[in-house]
Amino acid sequence: MLPQPMVVRARTTDAGSNAPAPKTVAQPVKLDSAKLQGILYSQGGSSAIIDGQTLHQGDVISGLHVIEITPTTVTLEYKGRQRKLSLE
């Protein structure tokens, strides 16, 4: 039996002021080999750890876009192709 994924939820008082601005990260992440290592989920601004990098919705890594972060998944897109990563 696999262990249940751990989701960390953060509490915020003002969702608008805590949302990080999209950024471009220098280290490349490949769509086919990207590994989701963790998710920090909050309605004000979630983040995901992918290949050792902390990323936010809207971030771009060498043309790869972080489309959506949910409590258990992250959706990435590269050149019109999407892939949904899940916590294992």
C-alpha positions in Angstrom: 0.0 0.0 0.0 1.4 3.4 -1.0 1.5 6.2 1.6 -1.1 8.9 1.2 0.2 12.2 -0.4 0.8 15.0 2.0 -0.7 18.3 1.2 0.3 21.3 3.2 -2.2 24.1 3.4 -1.2 27.6 4.3 -3.6 30.2 5.7 -3.7 33.7 4.3 -5.6 36.8 5.3 -5.6 38.6 2.0 -5.4 36.4 -1.1 -4.5 39.3 -3.4 -1.5 40.6 -1.6 0.3 37.2 -1.0 0.1 35.9 -4.6 3.6 35.7 -6.1 4.3 37.3 -9.4 5.0 34.9 -12.3 8.7 34.4 -12.9 11.0 32.8 -15.3 13.3 30.1 -13.9 16.7 29.5 -15.5 17.1 25.8 -14.9 15.3 23.8 -17.5 12.5 21.3 -16.6 11.4 18.8 -19.3 7.7 18.0 -19.7 8.2 14.2 -20.2 10.6 13.7 -17.3 9.3 16.4 -14.8 8.9 14.9 -11.3 6.5 16.4 -8.8 8.0 16.3 -5.3 5.5 18.3 -3.2 2.7 20.9 -3.2 2.1 23.8 -0.8 -1.5 24.7 -1.4 -3.4 27.8 -0.4 -6.2 29.7 -2.2 -4.0 32.8 -2.1 -1.0 31.4 -3.9 0.1 27.8 -4.2 3.5 26.4 -5.0 4.9 23.1 -6.2 8.3 21.5 -6.0 9.2 20.1 -9.4 12.7 18.7 -10.0 13.9 20.4 -6.9 12.6 23.9 -7.8 9.8 25.8 -6.1 7.4 27.0 -8.7 4.1 28.9 -8.7 1.1 29.0 -11.1 2.1 31.2 -14.1 5.8 30.5 -13.8 7.7 29.7 -17.0 10.7 27.4 -17.2 12.4 27.2 -20.6 9.1 27.6 -22.4 7.3 25.2 -20.0 4.3 26.9 -18.3 2.9 26.0 -14.9 -0.8 26.1 -15.8 -2.6 25.0 -12.6 -1.8 23.8 -9.0 -4.4 21.9 -7.1 -4.0 20.2 -3.7 -2.9 17.0 -5.4 -1.9 17.8 -9.0 0.1 20.3 -11.1 -0.7 20.9 -14.8 2.3 21.8 -17.1 2.2 22.9 -20.7 4.9 23.0 -23.4 4.3 24.0 -27.0 0.5 23.3 -26.7 1.0 19.9 -25.0 -0.2 19.4 -21.4 0.8 17.0 -18.8 -0.7 16.6 -15.3 1.6 15.5 -12.5 0.2 13.9 -9.4 1.7 13.3 -6.0 2.7 9.6 -5.7 
